[in-house]
Amino acid sequence: EDQTVEVINITQKSNVEVYTALFWAPCKEAKALLQSRGIDFDTKMVTFSRKKVKEMATRTGGKTSVPQIFVDDQYFGGLAELISYFKEKK
């Protein structure tokens, strides 16, 4: 039985959302990486917002670390997934 996960491609047309926190280096790195590829994204700031943290945890299946990235409403992952995704895209 084929268990391949649908590969999520990030393009300049993708609707990208990044849950981030203030002053947190991994979030800055993720945003810089997206910007360096010319990819626009919506920032969802979880700092000072319990509601956003709850929303993020619900959408990620319980993850509360940031950044958490969604592409076209599908859960993509965090910074590590983003870095490895762009390494493979070279």
C-alpha positions, 0 to 999 in steps of 0.5 A, spaced: 500 500 500 502 506 497 503 511 503 506 517 500 505 523 503 502 529 498 508 533 496 507 540 498 510 545 493 511 552 495 511 557 489 510 564 489 503 563 488 502 559 494 498 562 500 503 561 505 502 562 513 507 563 518 506 562 525 511 566 529 513 569 535 517 576 536 524 576 537 525 568 536 531 567 531 528 560 528 522 565 526 526 570 523 530 565 519 524 562 516 521 568 514 528 570 511 528 564 507 521 565 504 523 572 502 529 570 499 525 566 494 520 571 493 515 568 497 510 572 500 507 570 506 502 572 512 505 572 519 500 570 524 503 572 531 503 568 537 506 572 542 501 575 547 495 571 543 493 565 547 487 565 541 493 564 536 497 559 540 490 555 540 489 556 533 496 554 531 496 548 536 489 545 533 491 546 526 498 543 527 495 537 531 498 540 538 505 543 536 506 549 540 513 551 537 514 556 532 515 557 526 509 553 524 508 553 516 502 552 512 501 552 505 495 553 501 491 551 508 496 544 508 500 543 514 507 544 512 512 544 518 517 548 521 524 551 520 527 544 519 522 542 514 523 549 510 530 548 510 530 541 507 525 543 502 529 548 499 536 544 500 532 539 495 530 545 490 537 547 488 
